[in-house]
Amino acid sequence: QVQLVESGGGLVQAGGSLRLSCAASGRTFSNYYTAWFRQAPGKEREFVAAISWHDSRTYYTDSVKGRFTISRDNAKNTVYLQMNSLKSEDTAVYYCAVDRAPSPRPQDFGSWGQGTQVTVSS
């Protein structure tokens, strides 16, 4: 079982940037597909971005394309989400999750972090 810890959330003004980190322990990210999801109050958890560990292929939801970048650091066993040009609608709790196969559905992921709050003020 892999344990995930997110960090890097906070309060930022619209147009600003944040970088979220997802550090894995217990097992490495090797052979895993790592994704970021977010959940705003009163809304369902939604897919944001993902990266395939073996070939670094990336995936993004349309609303963050061109603004967010997912990347990984093999040596640190950490996945990052660089968020630029933040908007108020990006406000949510952000979670990282891992599983063996690519999917945009949160129910397909077996391991989750505790989440980190991102608040964008307009």
Backbone torsions as a table, in degrees:
resi	resn	phi	psi	omega
1	GLN	NA	134.2	179.2
2	VAL	-98.4	137.9	175.2
3	GLN	-103.1	137.5	-176.8
4	LEU	-121.6	136.5	178.0
5	VAL	-130.5	118.7	177.0
6	GLU	-92.1	151.7	174.6
7	SER	-155.0	168.5	174.8
8	GLY	104.8	-5.1	178.0
9	GLY	-69.9	172.3	179.1
10	GLY	165.4	-167.6	179.0
11	LEU	-103.5	130.2	-178.5
12	VAL	-143.9	150.5	177.1
13	GLN	-77.7	154.8	176.5
14	ALA	-55.8	137.2	-175.9
15	GLY	92.6	-11.1	-178.6
16	GLY	-84.4	-173.1	-175.4
17	SER	-133.3	153.1	171.2
18	LEU	-144.4	153.6	172.3
19	ARG	-123.1	119.3	176.9
20	LEU	-92.9	147.1	177.0
21	SER	-122.7	146.5	175.6
22	CYS	-131.6	107.5	-178.0
23	ALA	-101.9	135.4	-178.7
24	ALA	-105.6	143.5	172.7
25	SER	-139.8	165.4	-177.5
26	GLY	90.8	-51.3	173.7
27	ARG	-142.7	161.1	178.6
28	THR	-84.8	172.1	177.8
29	PHE	-79.4	-3.3	-176.5
30	SER	-55.4	133.4	179.3
31	ASN	69.1	12.2	177.4
32	TYR	-106.6	156.6	172.1
33	TYR	-107.0	119.9	-174.7
34	THR	-110.0	132.3	-176.7
35	ALA	-129.4	154.7	168.9
36	TRP	-109.1	133.6	173.0
37	PHE	-121.7	165.9	173.1
38	ARG	-143.6	153.8	-180.0
39	GLN	-139.8	117.6	176.6
40	ALA	-92.1	157.3	-179.4
41	PRO	-55.4	129.7	177.8
42	GLY	77.9	3.2	-178.5
43	LYS	-119.1	162.5	177.2
44	GLU	-76.6	156.4	175.9
45	ARG	-68.2	133.3	-176.8
46	GLU	-126.9	150.2	178.7
47	PHE	-69.6	138.8	177.9
48	VAL	-115.5	-56.2	-176.4
49	ALA	-160.1	161.8	178.8
50	ALA	-155.1	158.7	178.8
51	ILE	-139.5	136.5	176.9
52	SER	-87.3	128.1	-173.2
53	TRP	-67.7	-38.0	-171.0
54	HIS	-79.7	-26.4	-179.5
55	ASP	-129.3	4.3	179.0
56	SER	60.3	18.1	175.1
57	ARG	-62.9	138.0	-177.8
58	THR	-116.5	155.4	-178.2
59	TYR	-137.7	142.5	180.0
60	TYR	-139.5	146.7	168.8
61	THR	-75.1	152.4	-172.1
62	ASP	-58.3	-35.1	-173.2
63	SER	-69.9	-14.5	-178.8
64	VAL	-114.1	-4.1	179.9
65	LYS	-59.3	132.8	-178.3
66	GLY	86.8	-12.2	179.6
67	ARG	-114.9	-36.4	-177.5
68	PHE	-108.3	147.4	176.5
69	THR	-135.3	125.5	175.6
70	ILE	-98.8	139.6	179.7
71	SER	-150.4	174.6	-178.1
72	ARG	-140.6	157.7	173.9
73	ASP	-127.6	104.7	-175.8
74	ASN	-60.2	-42.8	-175.3
75	ALA	-63.9	-33.2	-179.1
76	LYS	-96.2	-1.7	-178.4
77	ASN	51.2	47.5	-173.7
78	THR	-133.6	140.9	173.5
79	VAL	-113.5	139.7	-177.2
80	TYR	-116.7	155.4	170.0
81	LEU	-130.2	104.6	175.7
82	GLN	-85.6	122.6	-176.7
83	MET	-117.2	115.6	179.0
84	ASN	-115.1	164.2	177.9
85	SER	49.7	47.9	-175.8
86	LEU	-64.6	146.1	-179.8
87	LYS	-120.4	160.9	179.6
88	SER	-59.5	-32.5	-179.3
89	GLU	-72.1	-6.1	173.9
90	ASP	-83.3	-6.9	179.5
91	THR	-61.6	124.6	-177.1
92	ALA	-179.2	170.5	165.6
93	VAL	-87.7	128.9	-177.9
94	TYR	-104.0	131.9	-178.4
95	TYR	-122.4	144.0	167.8
96	CYS	-105.5	154.0	-176.5
97	ALA	-150.6	153.4	179.0
98	VAL	-133.1	150.1	170.9
99	ASP	-160.7	-179.4	-173.8
100	ARG	-82.6	-24.6	-171.9
101	ALA	-127.4	149.6	179.4
102	PRO	-70.1	138.5	178.1
103	SER	-165.6	143.0	173.6
104	PRO	-90.3	3.2	-175.1
105	ARG	-97.1	123.5	-179.4
106	PRO	-59.8	-30.3	-177.5
107	GLN	-69.2	-11.5	179.0
108	ASP	-88.5	-2.4	-176.4
109	PHE	-103.8	132.2	-174.7
110	GLY	-96.7	-20.9	-177.4
111	SER	-124.7	132.4	-176.2
112	TRP	-133.2	150.6	168.7
113	GLY	-86.5	-178.0	-175.7
114	GLN	-85.5	-13.5	178.7
115	GLY	95.9	153.9	175.5
116	THR	-137.9	135.2	-174.6
117	GLN	-81.7	132.0	171.8
118	VAL	-119.4	123.0	179.3
119	THR	-123.7	123.9	-179.1
120	VAL	-112.7	117.8	-179.2
121	SER	-92.4	140.1	-178.3
122	SER	-97.1	NA	NA
